[in-house]
Structures are given as C-alpha cells and as structure tokens.
C-alpha cells in the first residue's frame, strides 16, 4: 500500500469522528438557561513507506485525536457568554519551570575552578 493510500485511509477514519458533537456537547437546559459544553479537538496523523532491494516494500501509519474541555456557552434571555475552563496547574507548572531555567541560566560559575 502506498503512503498516500495509507494517509487517505487514516484521514477517512479520523474524519468520521469529526462532528459538531466532538466540539460542542449536548445542550443542557435548566431554569431558563441553556449550557452548551465546548471542547478543543486536535487531530494528528502520519504515514510513510519505502522500497528496498529485491522488490521489498513496507509502510505504516497512525493517527490520534485528543479532546479537552475548553469551557461552556451559557445562553439566557439576557444574552450569551462564554465561560472558559482554565487549568491553573499548567500555568503554575510553566511558571515554575521558567523560573528554574532562568535561575540556572543566570547562575555564575564558581571561582574555585
């Protein structure tokens, strides 16, 4: 199977899962308000192949999908607003790693050398 055929099959498989429900969940209605869950969805795939001596060939491919909650739409008579879901742990981790890397970069070498 050629790499282009492999990519086409993977694309068709992943494309079959791509729908509005992948990004927007089922609306929830309660006491005059509608809440619609929202997610970010990422797809990735790749394939490759090659030929060797004596008419040997090989190929392969793979793909994946990742969905993460992003927030919710709140719809009321007064209007619509987006409520983001922020994961502060990632931000705190990024800050800590940056501070540590910065402290290593600005460290002065010892004079004992």
PyMOL commands that set and color helices and strands:
alter all, ss='L'
color gray80, all
select helices_A, chain A and resi 3-17+20-23+88-105
alter helices_A, ss='H'
color red, helices_A
select strands_A, chain A and resi 28-30+33-52+56-76+79-84
alter strands_A, ss='S'
color yellow, strands_A
deselect
rebuild
show_as cartoon
